[in-house]
């Protein structure tokens, strides 16, 4: 970016933002140079903290006038490098936009700003005996804006779906600074294209989300929790298939492999048993249905070869078990200097093959890979325990990742179930689409952001985008 323009833009931003809402010193900017993705860093020109959609609009118009890119960011919990700054950009951080604006109990909706922490939404809903189901593992610190931008999932995704399923409306600021409202409180609304859905999962590349209208549902009246241990991952995968075949859809159906179990127990110390694989299962709903389903799930687990099946003793024990599962990434991150948490999803019928392939790939490339994830919806998290300072080992990590994603596609899967593409997976994206479909993705980006100023280089390679302009 031209230095004269940079200085002019910073001066204009100073007139727009209150003291403390604009960072320009290198030491202040550096913490906003990365997210939760290992090895991906960048450096912004400045970081801004708008508090209103109007302020976002003005910032976007200023940046457009100076041809300066904008990278939107929440609390930086992303796992694809999606909020990593690009060269010369302004980071627009939404954490000051953190208000719950309305809870409408007549229409079962909630209007929130993008900087509201995900768990705070469900707690506010719970105060009205309502429920916001999407629950990414980072829900205690992740923001709803980031959840929408990445279409995040979570432990309850099997039964309740992902973030997209609970977004009824969005206020977005487009690349020219225009503020747009998309959606409504209507349960049925099929007028025109579903523009709201275009922005969900767009990772900040098409617009900046400034308000979100969320759908809420009645809170489940009962819940029951099981922990099943297995001699191998095969029996665990067969249990998942058998539960689904029995037409039981638990709210949570999670698994941990042996390495993850050991690390989590050492970290959380909740009494997880020593075994090759573990399933954490929950069912919720009407008390009678919950009682029937938990009994059936326990029986199926034993029939499929579980070593042991234990019901949570009480609510506290159930919370401890769920916390242990949610701490898997943190627990594994203590083992080696670099932890790369990946995200691949396959049809549930292919889970056993996928888990076996990940294990074999680790052996082939002499790498330490722990695997856990949402086995109920086929979403696996192969996690590489490595050291980014060891260049030779990192080359093997890259080869192993490619092999895993290639096999994922071969099985009819997807390279990301909930983390997004960002920087980390953009080179793998063309393998999932045929050329025509991939070109259509690029056309959407070019139509909504013709100058490529919104989160440039994410999802698509920069040189690929520039080549289309020539």
C-alpha positions in Angstrom: 0.0 0.0 0.0 1.3 3.5 -0.9 2.8 5.1 2.3 1.1 8.5 1.6 -2.3 6.8 1.4 -1.6 4.8 4.5 -0.9 7.9 6.6 -4.0 9.7 5.1 -6.2 6.7 5.9 -5.0 6.5 9.5 -5.6 10.2 10.0 -9.1 9.8 8.7 -9.7 6.8 10.9 -8.6 8.9 13.9 -11.3 11.4 13.2 -13.9 8.7 13.0 -13.0 6.5 16.1 -12.8 7.4 19.8 -9.4 7.1 21.5 -8.6 3.4 22.2 -10.6 2.2 19.3 -7.8 2.5 16.8 -4.5 0.7 17.2 -1.5 1.6 15.0 1.6 0.8 17.1 3.3 -2.5 16.1 3.3 -3.9 19.7 -0.5 -3.3 19.9 -1.2 -4.7 16.5 0.8 -8.0 16.8 -1.8 -9.8 18.9 -4.2 -9.4 16.0 -1.9 -11.0 13.5 -3.0 -14.6 14.0 -5.9 -16.8 15.0 -6.0 -20.3 16.4 -4.3 -21.8 13.3 -0.7 -22.9 13.8 1.9 -21.3 11.7 -0.2 -18.7 9.9 0.6 -15.0 10.8 0.3 -11.6 9.2 0.7 -7.9 10.1 -1.9 -5.3 9.7 -1.5 -1.5 9.2 -4.0 -0.8 11.9 -6.7 -2.4 14.0 -10.1 -0.7 14.4 -12.9 -1.5 16.9 -16.2 0.0 15.5 -19.2 -0.1 17.9 -22.0 0.4 15.4 -23.0 -0.7 11.8 -22.8 3.0 10.9 -19.1 3.1 12.0 -18.4 -0.1 10.0 -20.0 1.5 7.0 -17.8 4.6 7.2 -14.7 2.5 7.8 -15.5 0.4 4.7 -16.1 3.5 2.6 -12.8 5.0 3.7 -10.8 1.8 3.0 -12.5 1.5 -0.4 -11.5 5.1 -1.2 -7.9 4.2 -0.3 -8.0 0.8 -2.0 -7.1 -0.8 1.4 -8.1 -4.3 2.3 -10.2 -5.1 5.4 -9.9 -8.3 7.4 -12.8 -8.9 9.9 -12.1 -10.5 13.2 -13.9 -11.5 16.4 -11.9 -13.1 19.2 -9.5 -15.0 17.0 -10.5 -18.5 17.8 -10.7 -19.6 14.1 -8.9 -22.7 12.9 -8.4 -22.0 9.2 -6.4 -18.7 9.2 -9.5 -16.9 8.1 -8.8 -13.8 10.2 -5.1 -13.7 9.5 -4.2 -10.1 8.2 -3.1 -9.7 4.6 -0.4 -7.2 3.7 -1.3 -3.6 4.2 -4.8 -4.4 5.5 -6.9 -2.9 8.3 -8.2 -5.4 10.8 -11.8 -4.7 11.8 -12.4 -6.3 15.2 -16.1 -6.6 16.2 -15.7 -7.2 19.9 -17.1 -3.8 20.8 -20.3 -4.8 19.0 -21.4 -7.1 21.8 -25.0 -6.3 22.7 -28.0 -8.6 22.8 -30.5 -6.2 21.3 -33.8 -8.1 21.6 -35.2 -11.4 22.8 -38.6 -12.0 21.2 -40.4 -14.7 23.1 -43.5 -14.4 20.9 -41.5 -15.3 17.7 -38.7 -17.2 19.4 -35.9 -15.0 18.0 -33.0 -13.1 19.4 -31.3 -10.1 17.7 -27.6 -9.8 18.5 -24.5 -8.0 17.4 -21.5 -10.0 16.0 -19.3 -9.6 19.0 -21.6 -11.4 21.5 -19.9 -14.5 22.9 -21.7 -17.7 21.8 -22.3 -19.1 25.3 -23.8 -15.8 26.4 -26.5 -16.2 23.8 -27.5 -19.6 25.0 -27.4 -18.4 28.7 -29.7 -15.4 27.7 -32.0 -17.8 25.9 -32.0 -20.2 28.9 -33.3 -17.3 31.1 -36.5 -17.5 29.0 -36.5 -21.3 29.0 -35.3 -21.2 25.3 -32.4 -22.9 23.6 -29.7 -21.9 21.1 -28.2 -25.2 20.1 -25.0 -24.5 18.1 -22.1 -25.1 20.4 -18.6 -25.0 18.9 -15.9 -26.2 21.4 -14.7 -22.6 21.7 -18.2 -21.3 22.6 -17.0 -19.8 25.9 -14.8 -17.3 23.9 -15.9 -17.4 20.3 -18.3 -14.8 18.9 -21.5 -15.3 17.1 -20.2 -13.2 14.1 -17.3 -15.6 13.6 -19.7 -18.5 14.0 -21.9 -17.2 11.2 -18.9 -16.2 9.0 -17.6 -19.8 9.2 -21.0 -21.6 9.6 -19.6 -23.2 12.7 -20.9 -26.5 14.0 -20.4 -28.1 17.4 -21.0 -31.1 19.6 -24.8 -30.9 19.1 -24.7 -30.7 15.4 -25.9 -34.2 14.8 -29.4 -33.5 16.1 -29.6 -29.7 15.8 -27.6 -28.8 12.8 -25.1 -25.9 12.4 -25.1 -22.2 12.7 -26.8 -21.7 9.3 -29.9 -23.5 10.6 -30.5 -20.8 13.3 -29.9 -17.6 11.3 -33.1 -16.0 10.2 -31.7 -12.6 9.2 -28.5 -10.6 8.8 -27.5 -7.0 8.6 -24.3 -6.8 6.5 -22.1 -4.1 5.2 -21.1 -4.8 1.6 -17.8 -3.9 -0.1 -19.0 -0.4 -1.1 -20.0 0.4 2.5 -23.8 0.0 2.0 -25.7 -1.4 5.0 -28.1 -4.2 3.9 -30.8 -6.2 5.8 -31.4 -9.7 4.6 -34.1 -12.0 6.0 -37.0 -11.6 8.5 -38.7 -13.1 11.5 -41.0 -15.1 9.2 -40.7 -18.9 9.5 -41.5 -19.1 5.8 -39.9 -16.6 3.5 -39.0 -17.6 0.0 -39.1 -14.3 -1.8 -36.2 -14.0 -4.2 -32.8 -15.5 -3.8 -31.8 -16.4 -0.2 -29.1 -13.7 0.0 -28.8 -14.2 3.7 -27.4 -17.7 3.0 -24.8 -16.3 0.6 -23.1 -14.5 3.5 -23.3 -17.3 6.0 -20.0 -19.2 5.8 -18.5 -16.6 3.5 -15.6 -16.0 5.9 -15.7 -12.2 5.6 -15.0 -12.3 1.9 -18.3 -10.9 0.8 -19.4 -8.6 3.5 -19.1 -7.6 7.2 -21.9 -8.9 9.5 -23.2 -6.3 11.9 -26.4 -7.8 13.3 -27.8 -11.4 13.4 -31.4 -12.5 13.9 -31.2 -15.9 15.6 -33.9 -18.6 15.8 -34.4 -20.1 19.2 -36.3 -23.3 20.1 -37.9 -24.6 23.4 -35.3 -25.9 25.8 -35.2 -29.7 26.2 -36.9 -30.8 29.4 -34.5 -33.7 30.1 -31.0 -35.0 29.1 -29.1 -38.2 29.8 -25.4 -38.9 29.2 -23.4 -42.1 28.4 -19.7 -42.9 28.2 -18.8 -46.0 26.3 -15.2 -47.5 26.0 -14.0 -49.8 23.3 -11.1 -52.1 22.4 -10.7 -50.4 19.0 -12.1 -47.6 16.9 -13.9 -50.1 14.7 -16.4 -51.1 17.4 -17.0 -47.4 18.2 -17.8 -46.6 14.6 -20.1 -49.6 14.4 -21.9 -48.3 17.5 -22.5 -45.0 15.8 -23.9 -46.7 12.6 -26.1 -49.0 14.7 -27.5 -46.1 16.7 -28.4 -44.1 13.6 -29.8 -47.3 11.9 -32.1 -47.7 14.9 -33.5 -44.2 14.1 -32.1 -42.7 17.2 -30.6 -39.2 16.7 -28.7 -38.2 19.9 -27.9 -34.6 20.5 -24.2 -35.5 20.9 -22.2 -38.5 19.6 -18.5 -37.8 20.1 -15.4 -39.9 20.0 -11.8 -39.7 21.2 -9.0 -42.0 20.2 -6.5 -43.5 22.7 -3.9 -40.7 22.4 -6.6 -38.0 22.8 -8.1 -39.8 25.8 -4.7 -40.0 27.6 -4.0 -36.3 26.9 -7.5 -35.2 28.0 -7.3 -37.2 31.2 -3.9 -35.8 32.1 -5.3 -32.3 31.4 -8.8 -32.4 32.9 -8.5 -35.4 35.3 -12.2 -36.4 35.2 -11.5 -40.1 35.4 -11.6 -41.2 31.8 -10.7 -44.9 31.5 -7.7 -46.3 29.7 -9.0 -47.7 26.4 -8.4 -47.6 22.6 -11.5 -45.5 21.8 -14.3 -43.7 23.7 -17.8 -42.5 22.8 -19.4 -39.6 24.6 -23.2 -39.8 24.0 -26.1 -37.5 25.0 -29.8 -37.6 24.3 -32.3 -34.9 25.2 -36.0 -34.1 24.8 -39.1 -35.3 26.6 -38.2 -37.3 29.7 -40.0 -40.4 28.5 -38.2 -40.4 25.1 -34.9 -39.6 26.8 -35.3 -42.7 29.1 -36.1 -44.9 26.1 -33.3 -43.7 24.0 -30.6 -43.8 26.6 -31.5 -47.4 27.4 -31.5 -48.4 23.7 -28.1 -46.6 23.2 -26.6 -48.4 26.1 -27.8 -51.8 24.8 -26.5 -51.0 21.3 -23.1 -50.0 22.6 -22.8 -53.3 24.5 -23.9 -55.3 21.5 -21.3 -53.6 19.3 -18.5 -54.6 21.6 -18.1 -51.9 24.2 -15.8 -52.8 27.1 -17.9 -50.7 29.5 -20.9 -48.3 29.3 -21.4 -45.8 32.1 -24.3 -43.4 32.7 -23.4 -40.0 34.1 -24.2 -40.0 37.8 -25.8 -36.6 37.9 -25.7 -33.2 36.1 -22.3 -32.3 37.5 -20.8 -35.6 36.2 -22.4 -35.0 32.8 -20.9 -31.5 32.6 -17.5 -32.8 33.6 -17.6 -35.4 30.8 -18.7 -32.8 28.2 -15.9 -30.4 29.5 -13.4 -33.2 29.0 -14.5 -33.6 25.3 -14.4 -29.8 24.8 -10.9 -29.6 26.2 -9.4 -32.1 23.6 -7.7 -29.4 21.5 -6.2 -27.7 24.6 -5.1 -31.0 26.0 -3.3 -32.1 22.8 -1.7 -28.6 22.4 0.5 -29.4 25.5 2.3 -32.3 23.9 4.4 -30.7 21.1 5.3 -27.1 20.2 2.9 -27.0 17.3 -0.6 -28.4 17.2 -2.5 -28.5 13.8 -6.2 -29.3 14.3 -7.7 -30.4 11.0 -11.3 -30.8 10.0 -12.6 -33.3 7.5 -16.1 -34.8 7.1 -17.2 -38.1 5.4 -20.5 -39.9 5.1 -21.1 -41.7 8.4 -21.0 -45.1 6.6 -17.3 -44.3 5.7 -16.2 -43.4 9.2 -14.4 -46.6 10.0 -12.4 -46.4 6.7 -11.5 -42.8 7.3 -10.3 -43.3 10.9 -8.2 -46.3 9.8 -6.7 -44.3 6.9 -5.7 -41.4 9.3 -4.0 -43.9 11.6 -2.2 -45.6 8.6 -1.2 -42.2 7.3 0.4 -41.2 10.6 2.5 -44.4 10.5 3.4 -43.9 6.8 4.8 -40.4 7.3 6.1 -41.1 10.9 3.9 -38.5 12.4 2.0 -38.2 15.7 -1.7 -37.8 14.8 -4.5 -37.9 17.4 -8.1 -38.1 16.2 -11.3 -37.0 17.8 -14.5 -35.4 16.7 -18.2 -35.5 16.0 -18.6 -39.1 14.9 -22.4 -38.8 14.8 -22.2 -36.5 11.8 -19.0 -37.8 10.3 -16.9 -34.8 11.2 -13.4 -35.9 12.2 -10.5 -33.8 13.7 -7.2 -35.4 12.8 -4.7 -33.4 14.9 -1.0 -33.2 14.1 1.3 -33.0 17.0 4.4 -31.5 15.5 7.0 -28.7 15.5 6.9 -26.0 12.9 10.6 -25.4 13.4 11.4 -28.8 12.0 11.1 -28.1 8.3 11.6 -31.7 7.3 8.8 -32.9 9.6 6.5 -30.1 8.4 7.0 -31.3 4.8 5.8 -34.7 5.9 2.8 -33.1 7.6 1.9 -31.4 4.3 2.1 -34.7 2.5 -0.1 -36.4 5.1 -2.7 -33.6 5.0 -2.9 -33.9 1.3 -3.3 -37.7 1.5 -6.1 -37.3 4.1 -8.0 -34.7 2.1 -7.7 -36.7 -1.1 -9.1 -39.8 0.6 -11.8 -37.7 2.2 -12.9 -36.5 -1.3 -12.6 -40.1 -2.6 -15.1 -41.2 0.1 -17.6 -38.5 -0.9 -16.6 -36.2 1.9 -15.7 -32.5 2.3 -12.4 -30.8 3.3 -14.1 -28.9 6.0 -17.2 -29.6 8.1 -17.1 -26.5 10.4 -13.7 -24.7 10.4 -13.9 -23.0 7.0 -11.4 -22.7 4.2 -9.5 -19.6 5.0 -5.8 -19.7 4.2 -5.2 -23.2 5.5 -7.3 -25.1 3.0 -7.7 -22.9 0.0 -5.3 -25.0 -2.1 -7.5 -28.1 -1.4 -10.7 -26.4 -2.3 -10.6 -27.0 -6.1 -10.3 -30.8 -5.5 -13.8 -30.7 -4.0 -15.5 -28.9 -6.9 -15.7 -29.6 -10.6 -14.3 -26.7 -12.7 -17.6 -25.2 -13.5 -18.8 -25.1 -9.8 -15.4 -23.7 -8.7 -15.7 -20.9 -11.3 -19.2 -20.1 -10.0 -17.8 -19.6 -6.5 -15.3 -17.1 -7.9 -18.0 -15.3 -9.8 -20.0 -14.7 -6.6 -16.9 -13.2 -5.0 -16.2 -11.0 -7.9 -19.8 -9.8 -8.2 -20.0 -8.8 -4.5 -16.4 -7.6 -4.0 -15.1 -6.6 -7.4 -11.9 -4.9 -6.0 -11.1 -7.9 -3.8 -10.9 -5.7 -0.6 -12.8 -8.0 1.8 -10.5 -10.6 3.3 -8.4 -11.0 0.2 -6.5 -14.3 -0.3 -8.9 -16.3 1.8 -10.8 -19.2 0.2 -9.2 -18.3 -3.2 -5.5 -17.7 -3.9 -4.6 -14.1 -4.5 -2.8 -14.7 -7.8 -5.7 -16.8 -9.0 -8.1 -13.8 -8.4 -5.7 -11.3 -9.9 -5.3 -13.5 -13.0 -9.0 -13.2 -13.7 -8.8 -9.4 -13.8 -6.2 -9.4 -16.6 
